């Protein structure tokens, strides 16, 4: 009787999980489609005075991405694992090629031209890094600080190559991916916090050397406790942070271009340079504020029509959304992004293997970080870093990579659902 009851409970649980999984997969499929269709209207609106048809290309890439995502969803992710390292190596080769053969636009050299098409390898690098990092974190035991060298190297190589383009915004995404994936893999929080701690040390070194001294001391103490009193590695961590602090002023002066430094500083008070570094932020906030509660209507935004914000169809597409759909429209979009990321977290939690779980959590982090940073910069709560809004900002490579990433997540979800249906 007990066994029969347990078997029935198991069947009911499996059935409920299957229905819930179907809903999860539907949300993961439909949300990007809604966002992409909406963005086509916004892109068309930002370019209706200059006669460009980038919205049409955006739609074509989305259709291609949907078919690719469907194909990948039918393939078990574990069977693709053997291709992760070759794809990563090819991506690194493409990033190196950008330095020497890349196409320059808007002060940055980020694209490679093939037969009239521009490809942005940095977007591909985000996904290939997630796949390789997941494979490493799944196979190796990380019980000492020295074992972090390999995952740090996997991220550092594309990060430095992207930073050199220069593409400060995309380079930040690698740090967020590394930190969350390390934490998800079960590595102590202090260790997974390490990439962010280095970035904070860099910032403090440029702002307040005195505060930085206390910060480095705190980091050394935290690692000393987490390492059970191993002095050598604690001293090594402190030395590394001290080295970062020493070279930070030089990197700030010579490692960043003038417009990048302006972007990082001017968001605090964009009125200091209203026609220069603060122009984008001022016009973006005006556009979003002018939308009011319900907006002016799609294709009806006057500030968008007059092209007050240069390149609005890419990084500042959220400002067009705010003007034409208002507070209500932006809230709905935020809810849609929240639903998408929530479903990805559920897929990661219920994945069959650690490798699949790590891949999905890396993709979820990539989306979440880009959404947060992009929206923060358009409303003036963060510096302008050049990070696109997933599925909405115009960018063919980025959009294709986003749909490919969703295909991998759907593959994990479908495999997990199939296993539980047959319990």
C-alpha positions in Angstrom: 0.0 0.0 0.0 2.8 2.4 0.9 4.7 1.6 -2.3 1.5 2.1 -4.4 0.8 5.4 -2.7 4.3 6.6 -3.2 4.2 5.6 -6.9 0.9 7.5 -7.3 2.4 10.6 -5.6 5.4 10.3 -7.9 3.1 10.2 -11.0 1.1 13.2 -9.8 4.2 15.2 -9.0 5.6 14.3 -12.5 2.4 15.3 -14.2 2.3 18.6 -12.3 5.9 19.3 -13.1 5.3 18.5 -16.8 2.4 21.1 -17.0 4.6 23.6 -15.2 7.5 22.9 -17.5 5.3 23.4 -20.5 4.3 26.9 -19.2 8.0 27.6 -18.5 9.0 26.7 -22.0 6.1 28.7 -23.5 7.2 31.8 -21.6 10.8 31.3 -22.7 9.6 31.1 -26.3 7.0 33.8 -26.4 8.6 36.6 -24.3 11.6 37.1 -26.7 9.2 37.1 -29.7 7.0 39.8 -28.1 10.1 41.9 -27.2 11.5 41.5 -30.7 8.3 42.5 -32.5 8.0 45.5 -30.2 11.6 46.5 -30.9 10.9 46.4 -34.7 8.3 49.2 -34.2 10.7 51.2 -32.1 13.7 50.8 -34.5 11.4 51.8 -37.4 10.3 54.8 -35.3 13.9 56.0 -34.6 14.8 55.8 -38.3 11.6 56.9 -40.0 13.1 60.3 -40.9 16.2 58.9 -42.5 14.7 56.1 -44.5 16.6 53.1 -43.1 15.1 49.7 -42.8 17.1 48.2 -39.9 13.8 47.0 -38.4 13.4 44.7 -41.3 16.9 43.2 -40.8 16.1 42.9 -37.1 13.0 40.9 -37.9 14.8 38.6 -40.4 17.5 37.8 -37.9 14.9 37.1 -35.3 13.2 34.6 -37.6 16.5 33.0 -38.4 17.2 32.9 -34.6 13.9 31.3 -33.8 14.5 28.4 -36.3 18.0 28.0 -34.9 16.7 27.9 -31.3 14.1 25.3 -32.3 16.8 23.1 -33.9 19.1 23.4 -30.9 16.2 22.7 -28.5 15.9 19.2 -30.1 19.6 18.4 -29.5 20.7 17.2 -26.0 23.1 19.8 -24.7 25.6 17.1 -23.5 26.0 16.0 -27.1 27.2 19.5 -28.0 29.7 19.6 -25.1 32.6 18.3 -27.3 32.3 21.4 -29.5 32.5 24.0 -26.8 36.4 24.2 -26.7 36.8 24.4 -30.5 34.1 27.1 -30.7 35.8 29.0 -27.9 39.2 28.8 -29.7 37.6 30.1 -33.0 36.0 32.9 -31.0 39.4 34.0 -29.5 40.9 33.9 -33.0 38.1 36.1 -34.3 38.7 38.6 -31.4 42.4 38.7 -32.3 41.5 39.3 -35.9 39.3 42.3 -34.9 42.4 44.0 -33.6 44.2 43.8 -36.9 41.4 43.5 -39.5 38.3 44.9 -37.7 35.9 47.5 -39.1 35.9 50.7 -37.1 32.7 52.7 -36.3 31.9 55.3 -33.7 35.4 55.3 -32.3 35.6 51.5 -31.7 36.9 48.6 -33.7 34.5 45.7 -32.9 33.3 44.1 -36.2 34.6 41.8 -38.9 33.2 42.1 -42.4 32.4 39.0 -44.3 30.7 39.4 -47.7 29.0 42.6 -46.7 27.9 41.4 -43.3 29.3 42.7 -40.1 29.9 40.1 -37.3 30.7 41.2 -33.7 32.8 38.4 -32.2 32.5 39.9 -28.7 28.8 38.8 -28.6 29.8 35.3 -29.7 32.5 35.3 -27.0 30.0 35.7 -24.2 28.2 32.5 -25.1 31.3 30.4 -25.9 32.9 31.5 -22.6 29.8 30.4 -20.7 29.9 27.0 -22.4 33.6 26.4 -21.7 33.4 27.7 -18.2 30.4 25.4 -17.4 32.4 22.5 -18.7 35.4 23.3 -16.5 33.3 24.0 -13.3 31.5 20.7 -13.8 34.6 18.5 -14.2 37.0 19.9 -11.7 36.9 20.0 -7.9 37.6 23.5 -6.6 38.8 23.1 -3.1 41.7 25.6 -3.1 42.3 29.0 -4.5 44.9 27.8 -7.0 42.1 25.8 -8.8 40.5 29.1 -9.8 43.3 29.8 -12.2 41.7 27.9 -15.1 38.2 29.5 -14.9 39.8 32.9 -14.4 42.0 32.4 -17.5 39.0 31.3 -19.6 37.3 34.6 -18.9 40.3 36.8 -18.8 41.4 36.1 -22.4 38.2 37.2 -24.1 37.8 40.0 -21.5 41.1 41.7 -22.3 40.6 41.3 -26.0 37.2 42.9 -25.9 38.5 45.6 -23.6 41.1 46.5 -26.1 38.6 47.1 -28.9 37.6 49.1 -26.8 34.2 47.8 -25.6 34.0 48.5 -21.9 30.3 47.5 -21.6 30.7 44.1 -23.1 33.8 43.4 -21.1 31.9 44.0 -17.9 29.5 41.2 -18.8 32.3 38.6 -18.6 32.9 39.6 -14.9 29.3 39.2 -14.0 29.1 35.8 -15.7 32.2 34.5 -14.0 31.1 35.7 -10.5 27.6 34.1 -10.7 28.7 30.8 -12.3 31.4 30.4 -9.7 28.9 30.9 -6.9 26.4 28.5 -8.6 29.1 25.9 -8.8 29.3 25.9 -5.0 32.6 27.8 -4.7 32.8 29.8 -1.4 31.2 33.2 -1.7 34.5 35.0 -1.0 36.1 33.2 -4.0 33.2 33.9 -6.4 33.2 37.5 -5.2 36.8 37.8 -6.3 36.2 39.3 -9.8 33.9 42.0 -8.4 36.4 42.7 -5.6 39.1 43.4 -8.1 36.9 45.9 -10.0 36.0 47.6 -6.7 39.7 47.9 -5.9 40.3 49.5 -9.2 37.6 52.1 -8.7 38.6 53.0 -5.1 42.3 53.4 -6.2 41.1 56.1 -8.6 38.8 57.7 -6.1 40.3 57.4 -2.6 43.6 55.6 -1.9 42.9 55.9 1.8 39.6 54.0 1.6 41.3 51.5 -0.7 43.9 50.6 1.9 41.1 49.7 4.3 39.2 47.8 1.6 42.3 45.7 0.7 42.8 44.9 4.3 39.2 43.7 4.6 39.6 41.5 1.5 42.8 40.0 2.9 41.0 39.2 6.2 38.0 37.7 4.5 40.1 35.4 2.4 42.2 34.4 5.4 39.1 33.2 7.2 37.7 31.4 4.2 41.0 29.7 3.5 41.2 28.4 7.1 44.2 30.5 7.9 46.4 29.8 4.9 48.7 32.8 5.1 50.4 32.3 1.7 47.3 32.5 -0.4 46.0 35.4 1.8 49.2 37.3 1.2 48.9 36.5 -2.6 45.4 37.9 -2.7 46.4 41.1 -0.9 49.4 41.5 -3.2 47.3 41.1 -6.3 44.8 43.8 -5.1 47.7 46.0 -4.2 49.1 45.6 -7.7 45.8 46.5 -9.2 45.6 49.6 -6.9 49.1 50.6 -8.0 48.5 50.5 -11.7 44.9 51.7 -11.6 45.7 55.4 -12.1 47.9 54.5 -15.1 45.1 52.3 -16.6 42.5 55.0 -16.0 44.7 57.5 -17.9 46.0 55.4 -20.7 43.8 52.3 -20.8 40.6 54.2 -21.3 39.8 56.6 -24.1 38.6 60.2 -23.3 34.9 59.4 -24.1 34.9 56.3 -21.9 36.2 58.3 -18.9 33.6 61.0 -19.6 30.8 58.3 -19.7 31.9 56.8 -16.4 31.9 60.2 -14.6 29.4 62.4 -16.3 26.3 60.4 -15.3 26.6 61.8 -11.8 25.9 65.3 -13.2 25.3 65.2 -17.0 24.5 69.0 -16.9 28.2 69.7 -16.6 28.6 68.8 -20.2 25.2 69.0 -21.8 26.4 69.1 -25.4 29.1 66.5 -24.9 29.3 63.5 -22.6 26.0 64.3 -20.9 24.0 64.8 -24.1 22.8 61.2 -24.4 21.7 61.0 -20.8 19.9 64.3 -20.8 18.0 63.6 -24.0 17.2 60.0 -22.9 15.7 61.1 -19.6 13.7 63.8 -21.4 12.4 61.3 -23.9 11.4 58.8 -21.2 9.8 61.5 -19.1 7.8 62.9 -22.0 6.0 59.6 -22.5 4.0 60.1 -19.3 1.7 57.2 -18.2 0.6 55.8 -21.6 3.1 57.3 -24.0 2.6 59.0 -27.4 1.9 55.8 -29.3 4.1 53.6 -31.4 5.7 55.5 -34.3 4.4 58.8 -32.8 7.3 59.9 -30.6 8.4 63.4 -31.5 11.8 63.4 -29.8 12.4 60.0 -31.4 11.3 61.3 -34.8 13.6 64.2 -34.6 16.7 62.0 -33.8 17.6 63.9 -30.6 19.5 60.8 -29.4 22.2 59.6 -31.8 22.2 55.8 -32.5 18.9 55.5 -30.5 18.0 52.2 -32.2 20.9 50.4 -30.5 21.9 51.1 -26.8 19.2 53.7 -26.1 16.2 51.8 -27.5 14.7 51.9 -24.0 14.3 55.7 -24.3 12.2 55.3 -27.4 10.1 52.7 -25.5 9.6 55.2 -22.7 8.5 58.0 -25.0 6.1 55.9 -27.2 4.6 53.5 -24.6 5.0 55.5 -21.4 5.3 54.2 -17.9 2.8 51.4 -18.6 4.8 50.1 -21.6 8.1 50.1 -19.8 6.6 48.4 -16.8 5.2 45.6 -19.0 8.6 45.2 -20.7 10.3 44.9 -17.3 7.8 42.3 -16.2 8.5 40.3 -19.4 12.2 40.4 -18.8 11.6 39.4 -15.2 9.4 36.4 -16.3 12.1 35.3 -18.8 14.9 35.4 -16.3 12.8 33.7 -13.6 12.0 30.8 -15.9 15.6 30.4 -16.8 16.5 30.2 -13.1 13.9 27.5 -12.7 15.3 25.6 -15.7 18.8 25.9 -14.2 17.5 24.6 -10.9 15.8 21.6 -12.4 18.4 20.6 -15.0 19.5 17.0 -15.2 23.3 17.7 -14.9 25.5 20.3 -13.3 26.9 21.2 -16.8 23.4 22.0 -18.1 22.5 23.9 -15.0 25.7 26.0 -15.2 25.1 26.8 -18.9 21.6 28.1 -18.2 22.6 30.1 -15.1 25.4 31.7 -17.2 22.9 32.7 -19.9 20.4 34.0 -17.3 23.2 36.1 -15.8 24.1 37.5 -19.2 20.6 38.6 -19.9 19.9 39.9 -16.4 23.2 42.0 -16.2 22.6 43.5 -19.7 19.0 44.4 -18.9 19.9 46.1 -15.6 22.9 48.0 -16.9 21.2 49.2 -20.1 18.1 50.4 -18.3 20.1 52.1 -15.5 22.2 54.0 -18.0 19.2 55.2 -20.0 17.4 56.6 -16.9 20.6 58.2 -15.5 21.3 55.7 -12.6 24.5 54.4 -14.2 27.2 55.4 -16.6 26.8 55.0 -20.4 28.7 51.7 -21.0 27.4 50.7 -24.4 25.5 47.5 -23.4 22.6 46.6 -25.6 19.2 45.7 -24.4 18.6 41.9 -25.2 16.2 41.3 -28.1 15.4 45.0 -28.4 18.6 46.9 -29.3 19.5 46.6 -33.0 22.4 44.3 -33.5 22.3 41.3 -35.7 25.1 39.3 -34.1 23.8 40.0 -30.6 20.2 39.1 -31.5 21.3 35.8 -33.2 23.4 34.9 -30.2 20.5 35.6 -27.8 18.2 33.2 -29.7 20.9 30.6 -29.9 21.3 30.9 -26.1 17.6 30.4 -25.6 17.7 27.3 -27.8 20.3 25.8 -25.5 18.1 26.6 -22.4 15.1 25.0 -24.1 17.1 21.9 -24.8 17.9 21.6 -21.1 14.3 22.2 -20.2 12.9 19.7 -22.7 15.4 17.0 -21.6 14.5 17.5 -17.9 10.7 17.4 -18.7 11.1 14.2 -20.8 13.0 12.5 -18.0 10.4 13.5 -15.3 7.5 12.4 -17.6 9.0 8.9 -17.8 9.7 8.5 -14.1 
